[in-house]
Amino acid sequence: MLIIPGQPGKEVCESRNQISRRDLLRVGGSGMMGMGLGSMLQLQEAAANNNEGGGPGWSKAKSVILIFLQGGPSHIHLWDPKENVPDNVRSVFNPISTKLPGVQFTELLPNLA
């Protein structure tokens, strides 16, 4: 809430009517938001009118599957089993074939293969 110190006909410079740091930051933040609001709304309108879906080279996917495994195994141990690499990079799990030719997962993901 914006607080304007003082009252009509009274002294504005009294110590009890001074602007606090919190009030100053509140007014400054509101001003910055107001200055950027027009540009933000203009960009949103332009994006809504653009039917390309992200520009050239972008597909028009309807959904995305994100698998977030915090503390889980590395992608090398799940999705990217390379056979012709040094032992310190190669996964300790055996690769299994998928329905797609040339694509392999590790044995940890048999239901996805």
C-alpha positions in Angstrom: 0.0 0.0 0.0 1.3 3.5 -0.9 1.5 5.7 2.1 1.7 9.5 1.5 3.1 11.1 4.6 1.5 14.2 6.2 -2.0 15.5 6.1 -3.4 18.6 4.3 -2.6 21.7 6.4 0.0 19.9 8.6 3.7 19.9 8.6 5.0 17.2 6.1 8.6 17.2 7.4 7.9 16.0 10.9 10.0 13.1 12.0 7.0 10.8 12.5 5.9 11.5 8.9 9.1 10.6 7.1 9.1 7.9 4.4 10.5 4.6 5.6 12.9 2.5 3.5 10.2 -0.1 3.0 7.8 2.5 1.6 10.4 3.8 -0.7 11.2 0.3 -2.1 7.5 -0.4 -2.4 6.9 2.7 -4.5 10.0 2.2 -6.6 9.1 -1.4 -7.3 5.6 -0.4 -8.4 7.1 2.2 -10.7 9.4 -0.2 -12.3 6.6 -2.7 -12.8 4.5 0.0 -14.4 7.3 1.0 -16.7 7.7 -2.5 -18.0 4.1 -3.5 -18.1 3.4 -2.0 -21.5 6.3 -3.8 -23.2 5.4 -7.1 -21.5 1.8 -6.9 -22.7 2.9 -6.0 -26.2 5.2 -9.0 -26.3 2.5 -11.3 -25.1 0.1 -10.1 -27.7 2.7 -10.6 -30.5 3.3 -14.1 -29.2 -0.4 -14.9 -29.2 -0.7 -13.7 -32.8 2.3 -15.6 -34.0 1.2 -19.1 -35.3 4.7 -20.4 -36.2 5.1 -22.1 -32.8 8.6 -20.9 -32.0 10.2 -20.0 -35.3 12.0 -22.0 -38.0 13.4 -25.3 -36.9 11.1 -25.7 -33.9 8.6 -28.5 -33.9 5.0 -28.2 -32.8 5.0 -30.6 -29.9 1.9 -30.8 -27.9 3.6 -32.3 -24.8 7.0 -33.0 -23.3 8.1 -35.8 -21.0 10.6 -34.6 -18.4 12.3 -37.2 -16.2 14.0 -35.4 -13.3 16.0 -37.8 -11.1 17.6 -35.8 -8.4 20.4 -37.9 -7.1 19.6 -40.6 -9.6 21.9 -42.4 -12.0 23.7 -40.6 -14.8 22.5 -40.5 -18.3 25.4 -42.7 -19.3 24.0 -45.4 -17.0 20.5 -45.1 -18.5 20.2 -43.7 -22.0 23.6 -43.6 -23.5 25.4 -46.9 -23.2 28.5 -46.5 -25.4 30.5 -49.7 -26.2 33.6 -48.2 -27.9 34.8 -45.9 -25.1 37.3 -46.3 -22.3 36.3 -48.3 -19.2 36.2 -45.2 -17.0 33.4 -43.7 -19.2 31.5 -46.9 -20.2 28.4 -47.8 -18.2 28.7 -50.8 -15.8 25.3 -52.0 -17.0 24.8 -54.0 -20.2 23.0 -52.4 -23.2 19.7 -53.8 -24.4 18.1 -53.2 -27.8 14.9 -51.2 -28.3 12.2 -51.4 -31.0 14.1 -48.7 -32.9 17.0 -50.1 -34.9 20.3 -48.7 -33.6 18.9 -47.3 -30.3 20.0 -49.0 -27.1 19.2 -48.3 -23.4 20.9 -50.0 -20.5 19.4 -52.9 -18.7 18.1 -50.6 -16.0 15.2 -49.5 -18.3 13.7 -52.7 -19.8 10.2 -51.3 -19.8 11.2 -48.3 -21.9 13.0 -50.4 -24.4 
